[in-house]
Amino acid sequence: MNPFEDLLKELGTLLGSDLVPDEHSTCMILFTNGVKIQLELDKSSEFLIIGSLLGEVSPGRYREQILIEALKNNHLPEIGVFAFSLKKKALTLFIKKPFDELPANHLCELVRALSERALPWVTALKNQVIPSIPSTRSSSGPSIFNMSK
């Protein structure tokens, strides 16, 4: 086995599931809440990318509103960064971590946190609504650009 397969095996034990990479060296985890989390090594094999395709967003006003809301919620990079995939026309949420510094128990926590963070977005995109996400940012002090929060 290679280190990625070893990590997936340990993670699978923690999650109660058999996890193995596919022919593209990726692994998809489907949670009971319907969220799919994909794990893959980057091309250099230095970083593990943990991501979720949240849903397709059609061009227009709704897409603009979703992207604005996603940008507002990009203040917690340790539990995921929102991005837009031009290829898939979809909103994504991902974390990129150094592979060598990621024990299975920490990866398990990250995967679960990402799944929880993704759920309201997946639901909102299915229903074509803007997710109602409570702000967890600190309101003390000025922002980096002295803009109101």
N, C-alpha and C positions, 0 to 999 in steps of 0.2 A: 504494500500500500504506500501511497505517497502522503505527504503531510496534510494536504487538503482532504483526502479521503479519511485520514485518521481523525481530523478535526470534525468532519461530518459524522463519523461514527460516534464520537464522544457526545456531540450535540444531540444526535438522535437518541442516545441513551437518556440524556437529560429531558428531552421532549417526549419520550415514550414512543418513538417512531424510528423506522429504519431509513436512514438518509444516505444516499449514494449519488455521486455525480453522474450526469447524463453524458452523452457523446460529445457535448460541447464544454464539458467540465464546469457545468453549472448544476445547482440543486434548487428545486422549487419546493417550498413548504407551504401547504394549504392549512390555515388555521380554521378552527371550528366557527369562528366569526365571519368566515368567507374571505379574509384577507390572504393574499398570496405574497410570500416573501421569497425573493430569489437571492441565492448566494453564488458569487463567482469571484475567482481571482482575476486581477487585472492582467494585462499582457506581460508585465514584468514579474508577476507572481509575488510582488512585494506587498500588495494591498488586497484586502478582501473587500469586495463591494457587496453591501447588503441593501437590497432595494425592493421597492414595491411599485408596480404599475397601478396607479390608483383608478384610472379610467380615462377614456377618450373624451376630449372636449372640443366640440364643434366650433368653427370660427364664428365670431360675432361678439355681441355685447356680453353674453354669458361667459365666454372664454376670458374676456378682459376682466370681468369681475372676479372670476376664479383665480386668475394669475395675480391680481392685486392682493387678494386675500392670502394666497400662498406666500407672496413676498412679505406680507405683514407677519406671517407665522414662521419665517426663516430665522428667527432669533435664538433657536435652540439647536445649533448644529450637532450637538452631542447625541441628540435623538432624531436626527434626520434633517436633510436639506431638501426642499422642494425644487423641482426642475421641470421643464417642459420638453418633451421629446418631439422634435419636429417630424421624425420618421414615423412615429406611431400616433402623432397628434394627441398625445396623452400627458396628463400630469403624473409625475413620478415623485417618489420620496426615497432618499437613499442616505447611507452612511458609508464612508470609506475609512477603513482602519488598517494600520500596519499588520500584516498577516502574522509575523513572528511574535507580536506582542498581544495576541488574542487567544487566551485560554478558553476552552469550551464553556465554562460557567459564565464568563463575561459575555461571550457571544450569545449564549442563551438569554441573558438579560437584555441585550441589545435587540435581538430578534423579537422578543415579547414586547418591548417598549415600542419598537417600530410598528408592530402589528396594531397595538393600541392607538398609536398616533395616526395610523393610516385609516382606521375604521370609519371615523366620521367623514373623512374625505371620500372614501369609496361609496359610502351611503349617499352623500350629497351629490356626487357626480351621477350616480344611477338615477337619482330623482330630479336632476337638473336644478338643484337649489344651491345656495351658498351655505357652506357649513357654518354652524354657530359654534365657534371655538372661543372659550374664555381666554382672555389675555393673561399670561403669566409673567409678563415683563415687569421689571421694577419701574415705578413711576417717579423715583427720586432722581433728581439731578437732570441736567440737560442731556439730550441725545447727542450723538456724535456730530450731527450737522446743525445742532440747535433748532431742530424742528420739533413741533409738539407731537406728543405720542398719542 
